[in-house]
C-alpha cells in the first residue's frame, strides 16, 4: 500500500473532551424545543434538530454493507447525494486500511473530501489529500506479550502486511472470514508471525469460539494492560488487541479538531460493541436494527431498518434530509 506523509495534529491532551452526552444534548435544548412547537403540532426533523449536522460516521460491517459486504443501490444513492450537499462521510471500521479503500473508492471519498478511520481508530486518513492524519502503532513488547498470551490460550492470531493477511493458521474458519470481509489473501506463517510484520503494525487480531474469546477478553484485558494494550471484541469471534487509547471515539475527536467541527454536528451509526464510544460521543448516535441490545441502549435512536434493508439510507433521510 502507498505510504502517505504524516500530518501533525494536536496531541490528545490538547483536544477538547465531549464525553458526556449531557454536554451535547444541552446544545440541542438551547437551540430549540424538542418534539412539539407551542401549538402542540409535531415538529419536522429539521425543526427537531436545528443544529445542522455536517459529518456522518459509518461503521462498515453490519452497518454500511449488507451481509454480502456490499453497499445496496438505495444506500449508495443516498450517500452520494449527501456528499453532493456537503456532508463529510467517514468510514470507521476495525478493518485494516487496505480493506476499507475499495469502499472509499466506490463512494468517491477522495473527490468529496471524506475520511477513513481504520483499525478502530489506529489510523485516520484524509482521502482527498492522501495523508495520514493520525497513526498509533504497537510497541515490540506489546506485540510480543499479546501474541504469546493469545497463542497460549489456543487462538489463531493474525495481522496485516500491505494487501495480505498474515496468520498463524491460514485454514482457521474465522481467519478465512476476515479474508472474506476485507477481500484480502491469507498467508499462513505459523509462529513466525511477529517476524513477518511491518514495523508500523497497529494491531493483532485473535480469533476463536465466542465463548472462549469472552473468557480471553476478560483475562487479557487485565494481563495486557501493563503493556499498554487495550483488548475488546469487535465481533463475537474477533478479539482486537490495540494500543491503549485507540478506539473510534478517541480518533474521531482528533478528526473533529482537524476539521474544526463539534461532536454535536456529528451523526455516528453502528451495530457493534466497538461502535458504542462513537455513538455516545456524537450529537446523534444511531444503532442499526440488527445491533444487539447493549448497543441499542447506548444510542439516541434505533434505526427501524437493518443493514440488509437500507438502514443507512433511513438515517440520512432522518438527519440530513
C-alpha positions in Angstrom: 0.0 0.0 0.0 1.2 3.5 -0.8 2.8 5.3 2.2 1.5 8.8 2.8 3.1 11.8 4.6 2.0 12.1 8.2 0.4 15.5 9.0 1.0 16.8 12.6 -2.1 17.4 14.7 -2.6 18.4 18.3 -1.9 15.8 20.9 -4.7 14.1 22.9 -4.4 16.4 26.0 -5.0 19.5 23.8 -8.2 18.2 22.2 -11.5 19.3 23.7 -13.3 16.5 25.5 -17.0 15.8 24.9 -17.5 12.5 26.6 -20.8 13.3 28.4 -23.9 13.1 26.3 -25.5 15.7 28.6 -23.0 18.3 27.3 -24.1 17.6 23.7 -27.8 17.5 24.5 -27.6 20.8 26.3 -26.6 22.4 23.0 -29.6 20.9 21.3 -32.0 22.1 24.0 -30.6 25.6 23.8 -31.2 25.7 20.1 -34.9 24.7 20.1 -37.6 22.9 22.0 -37.8 19.2 21.1 -40.7 17.3 19.6 -43.6 19.8 19.6 -44.0 23.5 19.0 -46.2 25.9 21.0 -49.3 24.8 19.1 -48.7 21.2 20.0 -48.0 20.2 16.4 -45.4 17.6 15.7 -42.1 19.2 14.6 -40.4 18.3 11.4 -37.0 16.6 11.5 -35.3 19.9 10.7 -37.2 21.7 13.5 -36.3 18.9 16.0 -32.6 19.1 15.0 -32.0 22.8 14.3 -28.2 22.4 14.5 -27.2 21.4 11.1 -25.5 18.0 11.0 -22.3 18.2 9.0 -20.5 14.8 9.4 -21.7 11.2 9.0 -19.6 8.5 10.6 -20.4 4.9 9.4 -19.3 1.6 10.7 -18.9 -0.8 7.8 -19.8 -4.5 8.5 -23.3 -4.8 9.7 -24.0 -1.1 9.1 -23.0 0.3 5.8 -22.7 -3.0 4.0 -25.2 -5.8 3.8 -24.4 -9.4 4.7 -22.8 -9.8 1.2 -20.4 -7.0 2.2 -21.9 -4.7 -0.4 -23.5 -1.2 -0.4 -27.0 -1.5 -1.6 -28.1 0.8 -4.5 -30.5 2.9 -2.4 -27.9 3.5 0.3 -25.3 4.3 -2.3 -27.6 6.9 -4.0 -28.4 8.5 -0.6 -24.7 8.7 0.3 -23.7 10.3 -3.0 -26.5 12.9 -2.7 -25.5 13.7 0.9 -21.9 14.3 -0.2 -23.0 16.5 -3.1 -24.8 18.6 -0.5 -21.6 18.9 1.6 -21.9 16.2 4.2 -18.5 14.8 5.2 -18.5 11.0 5.2 -16.2 9.0 7.5 -15.8 5.2 7.2 -14.9 4.0 10.7 -14.1 0.3 11.0 -11.9 -2.3 12.7 -10.8 -3.3 9.2 -7.3 -2.6 8.0 -6.9 0.4 5.7 -6.5 -1.8 2.7 -9.8 -3.5 3.4 -11.6 -0.1 3.5 -10.1 1.6 0.4 -12.4 -0.2 -2.1 -15.5 1.1 -0.4 -13.9 4.6 -0.1 -13.3 4.5 -3.9 -16.9 3.4 -4.5 -18.1 6.4 -2.5 -15.6 8.7 -4.2 -14.4 10.0 -0.8 -11.3 11.4 -2.5 -13.5 13.7 -4.6 -15.8 14.8 -1.8 -13.3 15.1 1.0 -14.1 12.1 3.1 -12.0 10.2 5.6 -11.0 6.6 6.5 -10.8 5.6 10.2 -9.2 2.2 10.1 -8.1 -0.3 12.8 -10.8 1.0 15.1 -9.1 4.4 15.0 -5.5 3.3 14.8 -5.1 5.3 11.6 -7.1 8.3 10.3 -6.6 9.0 6.6 -7.6 12.1 4.6 -8.7 10.6 1.3 -8.6 13.9 -0.7 -5.0 14.8 0.2 -3.8 11.2 0.6 -2.4 11.9 4.1 -2.4 10.0 7.4 -3.6 12.5 10.0 -3.1 10.2 12.9 -1.4 6.8 13.5 -0.6 4.8 16.6 1.3 1.5 16.5 2.1 -1.2 18.9 5.5 -1.5 20.6 7.6 -4.6 20.3 7.0 -5.5 23.9 3.2 -5.2 23.4 3.3 -7.3 20.3 5.3 -10.0 22.0 3.1 -10.2 25.0 -0.2 -10.1 23.1 0.9 -12.7 20.6 2.3 -15.1 23.3 -0.8 -14.8 25.6 -3.3 -15.3 22.7 -1.4 -18.4 21.5 -1.2 -19.8 25.0 -5.0 -19.7 25.0 -5.2 -21.6 21.7 -6.3 -18.7 19.5 -5.3 -18.2 15.9 -3.6 -14.7 15.6 -3.4 -12.5 12.5 -2.3 -9.1 11.4 -1.7 -7.3 8.1 1.1 -6.5 5.7 0.3 -4.5 2.6 -2.5 -6.4 0.8 -2.1 -9.6 2.7 -3.4 -11.0 5.9 -0.6 -12.8 7.8 -1.9 -15.6 10.1 -0.7 -18.3 12.3 -3.4 -20.6 11.0 -4.4 -19.9 7.4 -7.2 -22.5 7.4 -8.9 -21.2 10.6 -12.5 -20.5 9.7 -12.5 -17.1 11.4 -9.3 -16.1 9.7 -11.0 -17.0 6.4 -13.9 -14.8 7.5 -11.6 -11.9 8.0 -10.2 -12.6 4.5 -13.7 -12.6 3.0 -14.7 -9.4 4.8 -11.6 -7.5 3.6 -11.2 -9.3 0.3 -7.5 -9.9 1.2 -5.5 -13.0 0.6 -4.2 -15.0 3.6 -0.6 -16.2 4.0 0.0 -18.8 6.7 3.2 -18.0 8.6 2.7 -20.0 11.8 4.7 -18.9 14.8 6.9 -16.7 12.7 4.1 -14.1 12.5 5.8 -11.3 14.5 8.9 -11.6 12.4 6.9 -11.1 9.2 5.0 -8.0 10.3 6.0 -4.4 9.4 7.4 -2.0 11.9 4.3 0.1 12.0 1.9 -2.7 13.0 -1.3 -1.2 14.5 -3.0 -4.3 15.9 -3.1 -8.1 16.4 -6.4 -9.9 16.0 -7.1 -13.2 17.8 -9.9 -15.4 16.6 -11.8 -18.3 18.2 -15.1 -19.7 19.5 -17.1 -16.8 21.0 -17.3 -18.4 24.5 -13.6 -19.0 24.6 -12.9 -15.4 23.4 -15.2 -14.0 26.1 -13.0 -15.6 28.7 -9.8 -14.5 27.0 -11.2 -10.9 26.7 -11.6 -10.7 30.4 -8.2 -12.2 31.2 -6.2 -10.4 28.6 -7.7 -7.1 29.4 -6.0 -7.3 32.8 -2.8 -9.1 31.8 -2.0 -6.8 28.8 -2.8 -3.5 30.5 0.7 -3.1 31.8 2.0 -3.4 28.2 -0.2 -0.5 27.0 -2.7 -2.8 25.2 -6.5 -2.5 25.0 -8.4 -5.7 24.4 -12.0 -5.9 23.2 -14.2 -7.9 20.8 -15.3 -6.3 17.5 -17.3 -9.4 16.7 -18.1 -12.5 18.8 -15.2 -14.4 17.2 -12.7 -11.5 16.8 -10.6 -10.2 19.7 -8.8 -6.9 19.0 -5.5 -6.1 20.7 -4.5 -2.5 20.1 -2.5 0.3 21.7 -4.2 1.9 24.7 -6.2 5.0 23.8 -7.2 3.6 20.4 -11.0 3.5 19.8 -13.3 5.1 17.4 -14.4 8.0 19.6 -10.8 9.0 20.6 -9.7 9.2 16.9 -12.9 11.0 15.9 -12.1 13.7 18.5 -8.8 14.2 16.7 -10.6 14.3 13.3 -13.2 16.8 14.6 -10.3 19.0 15.9 -8.7 18.8 12.5 -11.9 19.8 10.7 -12.9 22.5 13.2 -16.2 20.7 13.9 -18.1 19.9 17.1 -19.3 16.5 18.1 -22.8 17.9 18.3 -22.7 18.2 14.5 -21.9 14.6 14.0 -24.1 11.6 13.4 -22.5 8.2 14.1 -24.0 4.9 13.0 -23.0 1.4 14.1 -24.1 -2.1 15.2 -21.2 -3.4 17.3 -19.7 -3.1 20.8 -16.7 -1.2 19.3 -19.2 1.4 18.0 -20.6 2.3 21.4 -18.0 5.0 22.2 -18.7 6.9 18.9 -22.4 6.6 19.4 -22.0 8.2 22.8 -19.7 10.9 21.5 -21.9 12.1 18.6 -24.7 14.6 18.7 -26.8 11.8 17.3 -25.7 8.2 17.9 -27.7 5.7 15.8 -27.8 1.9 16.3 -28.9 -0.3 13.4 -31.9 -2.6 13.9 -29.6 -5.6 13.7 -27.5 -4.3 16.6 -27.5 -6.2 19.9 -29.5 -4.7 22.8 -26.5 -3.3 24.7 -25.6 -1.2 21.6 -29.1 -0.1 21.1 -29.2 1.1 24.7 -26.2 3.3 24.1 -27.9 5.0 21.1 -30.1 8.1 20.8 -32.1 6.5 18.1 -32.5 2.9 16.8 -33.0 2.7 13.1 -36.1 0.7 12.2 -34.2 -0.9 9.3 -31.2 -3.2 9.3 -28.1 -3.4 7.2 -29.8 -5.6 4.6 -32.7 -3.1 4.1 -31.1 0.3 3.6 -30.7 1.3 7.2 -28.1 3.9 6.4 -30.4 5.5 3.8 -33.0 5.8 6.5 -30.5 7.5 8.8 -29.6 10.0 6.0 -33.3 10.8 5.4 -33.8 11.5 9.1 -30.8 13.6 9.9 -29.7 15.1 6.6 -33.0 15.1 4.6 
